[in-house]
Amino acid sequence: MRTIRTQTSFNLGLQRIFFLALLFWAVPERAHAYVDPGLLGSLYQIIYVFVFGILAGWVLRPFKYISAKYKELKTRFSSKNPE
């Protein structure tokens, strides 16, 4: 059974080939520089802050919690002091 390749699958194949070619071009054969060992620690810290910041904002949802507490206080205050 023959399958017909669509234009999108062809483009996906070209994108993969382009990415691999770009990756091989970007990686040098020889390294002519010194990589400071302290650099990796700071990079890991930046990555950790980024990942855990997204997780905290997504899982804990602090803005939703604060706005719910504010609305609760507002309704309590308005029920105690009717105008």
Secondary structure, DSSP 8 states (H G I E B T S, - for coil): ------HHHHHHHHHHHHHHHHHHHHS-SS--S---HHHHHHHHHHHHHHHHHHHIIIII-HHHHHHHHHHHHHHHHHHHS--
